[in-house]
Amino acid sequence: MLPREITQENEKKILSPSACFSENSKGRVVYEKPCDIRTDFQRDRDRIIHCNAFRRLKHKTQVFLIPKSDHYRTRLTHTLEVSQIARTIARALRLNEDLTEAIALGHDLGHTPFGHDGERMLQKLYPEGDFRHYKQSVRVVEKIERDGAGLNLTAEVKNGILCHTNMTADTLEGVAVKFADKIAYLNHDIEDAIRGGVLDPRNIPRHVIDVLGDTKSRRITTLVSDIIANSGDEIRYSDEIREAHDELRKFMFEHVYYAAVTNREKDKACHIIEFLFTHYMQNKELMPPLYIRIAEEDGLETAVCDFISCMTDEYAIDLFKELCIPKQWIRI
């Protein structure tokens, strides 16, 4: 038997009947001959790890814009933490860990520079406000990567990426990533907010501490353990843990994500996004050839949003400086 076939047989022995078996995948838009060694979900994971968009995540904001310390999370480290938590849940529930990992690693590929603030600005600028990072992540793997050819991922991976924020995925593996995403960002953002002097840990609601724990590690352990203990054909929390989780999430939005101290530089970041959008709407010929081609196929607004959303924070800032700041006149 081929290594791939052995893996598929092992899935039948190990995985839950509710799991998504790799040999039952709905497949790819463009048929590809199966790999001798890897399942389709393993191939998807590897394609995501090796793509340009994945590497750019290391220079994209998670919460804090342009942090000077090396220890603040970026969109890449967030993605890795989501992957670790989702895989733990998947393994314990006997779900397909390869599919779970592929979804987790790809879930934020379409995130804009400057985090959710950049996303909200593109929502404002894009017709009918239809720009969403989870839709853009699917667009990256379908339309933008490989110079427009896309990664040709399986339907299950793309569905999990699309549904990781608001919708319910078609697979339990996709649902596991949705839970893991919230667990990861709530708890690592607490740590970053404390490090940045934005949050005093003594202000976290007492009820949340009593139920979930007083450290990042204890809270993650509590949340993951509760999911594992209470999930079957549906992934869920117990009522007590879900209420504490929701209370913590509400607290974080009020005291960190929308806090004045974290919003101080965000207007500047949004101005950069708006300026670049206007500039390339008026000068589409200055975009790279891929986005000029997309403009002809899908419309100029879509192409400009594609171009900007693929930028890292640093690239967007450098481009803004190049366009707006006069260069020094040197005469020898």
Steps between C-alpha positions, in 0.01 A plus 500: 500500500606857436573720805188706419286187491640384835411839651148476361457150643628622837242781493225237480640326809570808711268785408149561629214423261427875517845589366572596140692215335755611245393243241147644516606856416281685253823569314647795315364728231776377268558126527847388605637150513525387866842519661662165581615621843258765628124522529325793335471682834871453568577645158278799575679562829838492326385732221380754754823490702709556187290778345591870494195609699599278792848653520355852494302430819815554706487871411126554551341646813312286747381773744786740568619705204872493422613363838867559584530194723563163338257336742172645377291271283482543127242348269743211443555412865124525554449254214747254651328521838162438339644199321639354823174542691287370212719195459475421870120513477494295179727228635302465822168482311651263238445745217721534193803684630646566153182672383480695825859618467459604137193711584671658800816590308298655219227675696657850502689503168280783372537728801585860422792706627424666837270219613126548533537877463635452150216257433237749619646771279486277192141411596425871493671554165386185321160516327217399736753431775541139389869465589557240775832345590360146502362544147831653396690202643307274264565743217873488573513122462268497198599807301817671621764244598733359235465812287126456467485122459405441863588206723212277380413392855233248592143613558516408871804718570352799317168458681674492839694816416185679385301402809756560775346829617121515480363201310489131587737283299387185321750291698565463871865572420399843374289561810796401720712770332227758563507421873881489505526840331302670777681310776836604355437868438318568827776352710808613313353849460462518879870419532600762240269762655657444842849521348405824326358661812151511350347254744540446872437128562324592825222656290403174330156409641527290814239257375706434186812433706315267736350295217772503233821557697744775589766437235502461122597135527227416750232679299594323177511166680157563654342599170654216297424239768139614518456472124644149504277395790179640351533437127381214286311542176509872588794702633389704798580638845309427816265785591720622786817515291325656201361779720844569649658495152242748369549725802876502440451577131270793580753628753783484246308695237415772750837528674757399236379485140307828518703663778625853435863406556493227233305723260747786521686418178217328317370811326843538340495139384152543354613816322780302333252238379263767369778691326635188329153395390431842344845513342472166323140558398637800310823334387425134439792470257737537798382176656688173433388314185299242696269767641466679168381168359257454791367852437413400144331178614332593831491880508738770620367525857552127553851513357601794719360326810692186404823696462465690828381205706806301394736770629684467830487789745857597417446489124187716525684757712805506273280537194311785664828675583628456147184652356452781749834613637727708271836344434808692603661704221864412468736689271864401469 
